[in-house]
Structure formats: C-alpha cells, structure tokens
Amino acid sequence: MKRTTLFLPDELHEQLRQEAFRSRMSMAQIIRMRLENPVSRQKKPRVDPLLKVAGICRGPVLSERIDEELYGD
C-alpha cells in the first residue's frame, strides 16, 4: 500500500471526519471505499412514481394534477 497526501476543503474534511466517527471507520478507509466504488457508478433503485402517490387518491383531484403529483412539475 502507498501513502499519499490529499488537500481537502475544510467543510469536506469535516464531513468525512463525522462520517468516519459515525461509521467507526478511519477516514482513509472511507476514502478508499469511495474511490473503489464511487456513488455515481452505483445503481440506485428505481422508484415507481405511482408508488409515491399510492393511497392518496381521494376523488378527481389527483387525476386533474397527475403530472404534478407524479413528477413534481
């Protein structure tokens, strides 16, 4: 294993420090984990927009604003 130095903005360093404390891992472990498995490459579970509105149908109001309720537009 090789040692390296990173310069981080104070805010990012504090976020990393807090995450390390909460997860009981070292900051180095968290950085290595993130580099090996970046969040952007991880597949996020797809949420069905209809499940977000399931159970809130009470009359014609939802059908009039279906796009707004489903997609927030």
Buried (B, 14 or more C-beta within 10 A) or exposed (E): EEEEEEEEEEEEEEEBEEEBEEEEEEBBEBBEEEEEEEEEEEEEEEEEEEEEEEEEEEEEEBEEEEEEBBEEE
